[in-house]
């Protein structure tokens, strides 16, 4: 019912910036929140940023002040602007949407930060 496609990942030097995009399609009613998660090799998947239908945002402490989540409703797209990137930000980043009782995930996009 909901499809998510991430883009914008890549290789960047420490201190650099990237912007991830997540295009959302399908049945878009009753979406409670849009989120970005990340998972590094051998690590547990963690919530990085979230934005509710009302526009409120939340961030993991590790990225607060460096990352910004936003939405463009006209384009049905959610973004994650990442600045001052660190090697520890290296992970696969996943777009996630919660709708009613269901959860939807994108395929993920790799972000690699070199030192």
Kinemage of the C-alpha trace (Angstrom):
@kinemage 1
@onewidth
@group {chain A} dominant
@subgroup {mainchain}
@vectorlist {calphas} color= white
{ca unk a 1} P 0.000 0.000 0.000
{ca unk a 2} L 2.985 2.296 0.579
{ca unk a 3} L 6.225 2.243 -1.368
{ca unk a 4} L 9.424 4.024 -0.344
{ca unk a 5} L 12.479 4.688 -2.502
{ca unk a 6} L 15.607 6.223 -0.965
{ca unk a 7} L 18.305 8.073 -2.851
{ca unk a 8} L 21.227 10.398 -2.211
{ca unk a 9} L 23.664 8.127 -0.428
{ca unk a 10} L 27.317 8.006 -1.311
{ca unk a 11} L 30.879 8.585 -0.179
{ca unk a 12} L 31.818 11.803 1.587
{ca unk a 13} L 34.771 13.018 3.634
{ca unk a 14} L 34.438 13.741 7.324
{ca unk a 15} L 32.990 17.186 7.832
{ca unk a 16} L 31.074 17.053 4.575
{ca unk a 17} L 27.363 16.990 3.847
{ca unk a 18} L 24.806 14.816 2.090
{ca unk a 19} L 21.071 15.032 1.548
{ca unk a 20} L 19.028 11.849 1.465
{ca unk a 21} L 15.635 11.723 -0.228
{ca unk a 22} L 12.756 9.309 0.218
{ca unk a 23} L 9.992 9.292 -2.386
{ca unk a 24} L 6.700 7.985 -1.012
{ca unk a 25} L 3.919 6.561 -3.159
{ca unk a 26} L 0.773 4.497 -2.729
{ca unk a 27} L -1.993 5.105 -0.230
{ca unk a 28} L -0.811 8.159 1.674
{ca unk a 29} L -3.704 8.689 4.069
{ca unk a 30} L -3.368 8.041 7.802
{ca unk a 31} L 0.420 8.320 7.865
{ca unk a 32} L 1.372 8.989 11.466
{ca unk a 33} L 5.063 9.659 10.931
{ca unk a 34} L 7.946 9.477 8.512
{ca unk a 35} L 11.300 8.399 9.850
{ca unk a 36} L 14.927 7.791 9.015
{ca unk a 37} L 16.710 4.826 10.554
{ca unk a 38} L 20.267 3.654 10.068
{ca unk a 39} L 22.139 0.420 10.604
{ca unk a 40} L 25.895 -0.011 10.666
{ca unk a 41} L 27.452 -3.455 10.103
{ca unk a 42} L 27.107 -5.572 13.228
{ca unk a 43} L 25.045 -2.899 14.959
{ca unk a 44} L 21.384 -2.617 15.861
{ca unk a 45} L 19.159 -0.489 13.669
{ca unk a 46} L 18.535 2.872 15.306
{ca unk a 47} L 16.093 5.703 14.797
{ca unk a 48} L 17.911 8.782 13.528
{ca unk a 49} L 15.127 11.286 12.915
{ca unk a 50} L 11.347 11.433 12.790
{ca unk a 51} L 8.732 13.878 11.578
{ca unk a 52} L 5.048 13.538 12.431
{ca unk a 53} L 2.069 14.415 10.289
{ca unk a 54} L 1.823 17.629 12.290
{ca unk a 55} L 5.399 18.571 11.477
{ca unk a 56} L 7.052 18.004 14.845
{ca unk a 57} L 10.536 16.489 14.709
{ca unk a 58} L 12.735 14.345 16.920
{ca unk a 59} L 16.389 13.363 16.600
{ca unk a 60} L 18.788 10.902 18.095
{ca unk a 61} L 21.229 12.588 20.452
{ca unk a 62} L 24.124 11.493 18.270
{ca unk a 63} L 22.886 13.544 15.293
{ca unk a 64} L 21.076 16.426 16.951
{ca unk a 65} L 22.356 19.734 15.653
{ca unk a 66} L 23.890 18.122 12.575
{ca unk a 67} L 20.955 16.434 10.813
{ca unk a 68} L 17.635 17.935 9.753
{ca unk a 69} L 14.531 16.025 8.654
{ca unk a 70} L 11.985 17.779 6.459
{ca unk a 71} L 9.082 17.081 4.112
{ca unk a 72} L 7.886 18.385 0.774
{ca unk a 73} L 4.225 17.430 0.668
{ca unk a 74} L 3.820 18.580 -2.930
{ca unk a 75} L 6.440 16.032 -3.991
{ca unk a 76} L 5.517 13.352 -1.428
{ca unk a 77} L 9.137 13.299 -0.359
{ca unk a 78} L 10.934 13.299 2.976
{ca unk a 79} L 14.532 14.484 3.267
{ca unk a 80} L 17.405 14.039 5.661
{ca unk a 81} L 19.985 16.801 5.420
{ca unk a 82} L 23.227 15.605 7.006
{ca unk a 83} L 26.035 18.025 7.839
{ca unk a 84} L 29.324 17.784 9.732
{ca unk a 85} L 29.416 14.099 8.943
{ca unk a 86} L 31.598 11.794 11.012
{ca unk a 87} L 32.994 8.341 10.219
{ca unk a 88} L 30.651 6.906 12.849
{ca unk a 89} L 27.718 8.067 10.697
{ca unk a 90} L 28.649 5.385 8.171
{ca unk a 91} L 25.650 3.077 7.786
{ca unk a 92} L 22.802 2.025 5.551
{ca unk a 93} L 20.051 4.586 5.951
{ca unk a 94} L 16.432 3.458 5.694
{ca unk a 95} L 13.282 5.466 5.138
{ca unk a 96} L 10.354 4.268 7.232
{ca unk a 97} L 6.647 5.109 7.322
{ca unk a 98} L 4.039 4.063 9.841
{ca unk a 99} L 0.447 3.898 8.613
{ca unk a 100} L -2.386 2.545 10.728
{ca unk a 101} L -1.123 -0.778 12.132
{ca unk a 102} L 1.522 -1.278 9.453
{ca unk a 103} L 5.157 -0.339 8.927
{ca unk a 104} L 6.814 0.227 5.555
{ca unk a 105} L 10.520 0.270 4.765
{ca unk a 106} L 12.625 1.380 1.858
{ca unk a 107} L 15.504 -0.690 0.526
{ca unk a 108} L 18.128 1.540 2.098
{ca unk a 109} L 20.910 3.750 0.792
{ca unk a 110} L 24.565 3.469 1.795
{ca unk a 111} L 26.309 6.423 3.405
{ca unk a 112} L 30.064 6.135 3.863
{ca unk a 113} L 32.073 8.832 5.643
{ca unk a 114} L 35.832 8.652 5.289
{ca unk a 115} L 38.243 10.045 7.864
